[in-house]
Amino acid sequence: MPATPTARPGLLVCLSYYHPNVSGLTISAAEQAEEFVRRGHPAAVISARQTGAPAREVINGVQVFRSWMAGRIGKAPIMPLYPFTIWRALDGMAMVGIHMPCPEAGMAALIARLRGRRVIVSYVTSISTADRGSRIVRALSAASHLVAGVLADRIQVVSQDYAENSTFCRLFRRKLRYAVIPTPFPPEEQLFQALRRPKGDGPLRVGYVGRLARQKSLGILLQAMEGLSERIGREVVLDLCGPAADIIGETDWQATLQAANASEGRIRYHGVLHGAALQAFYGGLDLLVLPSTDRQESFGLVQVEAMLQGVPVVASDLAGMREPVRQTGMGLLSRPGDPDHLRECIARVLTEGPPQRADLARLRQLFGPDTSCAPYFDLAEEIARQS
């Protein structure tokens, strides 16, 4: 069945969780769908329906379909009505974008093909193997991901660096397109405010933005903060921002918040911030740290968000995650899981600054929507030419 004719090809984005869930995967999917809407294309999203969320709604011009969730295996949702939901959501859409990991990827690709739609996969990250639940989900998702890979027209992956360390990407290397995941860009006139505004004589601020989850390795960061003020001869505080108690299938946030409560103000938790509040948080930092050691971290878009405010970054030297620092020079890479080396990297950037500072034009060239959404818009143009 051919796609319903539209002025411009529409996009249905498929992933396991969407708003109100907060993660790099959901944020990038939202940015992609909303970029399609900004350019005059219809766009929709299909995901699991979390408690309290409506079955259908419109967010920033994007139609959101949520399929009933009967339960979870680990973090993976069980959606028995998913085939019916996606069949209905495909009306008026010419292409399907599947953001993986997604246990429903194979089913989504198969239904898309049955309805004559083109398929593109965004291989955002691998599934963690750090605990039993994750390993079970990984095993159950393997066949589904392979089906999606076989049926996909193209596969977008965050970097060649990450693809070379991924079994899935090596299987489908002829279909690969390299492009970072979409990153929210604040208004241009507010960029680099951190460079223009004096920080004052108060404590230096090291920041972390993201879920307070196990795969983020916050315990390594907390260890690295010990003795840091003495190391550089100036008070340093750690500011944390991101979801905690509402993280699906996680309890590690409890230990992090306990450490913050016992720190006498040296570790401060700011909750979940969005929009201007998050931008102001970045702008007040002297350094952002991403200490993850888990394979589930493939890029870390918070690094780019910080760089857009002129804030340097220290990140783990892992495939994919090291790319923002490598490409911009705006920070240092630390040995994964080594709190002593992480402390030294933090101290060096706080006292000496980053090796380089990328300007706005360079950041837009590397990480802007024209780059991050290019594989999708290339496919949309191909569909338009053939219609």
Number of C-alpha atoms within 10 A of each C-alpha: 8 13 18 12 13 14 9 17 25 26 29 29 26 27 24 25 23 23 16 12 15 17 18 21 23 19 18 20 26 23 19 24 26 20 18 24 18 13 10 13 18 23 26 26 28 26 27 24 23 20 9 7 12 12 16 14 13 11 13 11 15 20 17 22 24 24 25 19 18 13 13 13 13 16 16 25 22 18 20 13 12 20 16 11 18 22 14 11 19 24 14 19 24 27 25 27 28 31 23 22 26 26 22 24 26 23 17 27 28 20 17 24 17 12 16 14 22 22 26 25 30 28 24 26 21 18 20 18 17 13 10 11 15 17 15 14 21 20 13 14 20 17 14 20 25 16 16 24 24 15 18 23 14 23 26 27 25 23 21 17 17 23 23 14 14 17 11 16 20 13 13 16 14 10 17 22 19 19 22 27 30 25 23 20 16 14 7 9 7 13 19 18 18 21 13 11 10 9 15 7 7 10 15 19 20 23 24 25 26 19 24 26 22 17 19 20 18 24 18 19 22 17 15 21 23 13 12 19 15 10 13 15 11 14 14 22 20 23 20 24 20 20 21 21 16 13 18 14 14 17 15 19 19 14 13 19 18 10 16 19 14 10 12 9 12 17 23 18 17 14 13 16 15 10 9 10 11 16 20 16 19 27 25 19 22 23 26 26 27 25 30 26 22 20 20 17 24 27 23 22 25 21 27 24 20 25 29 27 24 25 27 29 28 25 27 24 20 22 19 25 27 23 24 24 24 14 12 20 17 23 28 23 24 24 16 18 18 16 20 18 15 26 22 16 21 28 20 15 19 18 11 9 18 20 13 12 16 15 14 16 9 13 16 15 12 18 21 19 20 15 17 24 21 17 21 24 17 11 18 21 13 12 16 15 8 7 11
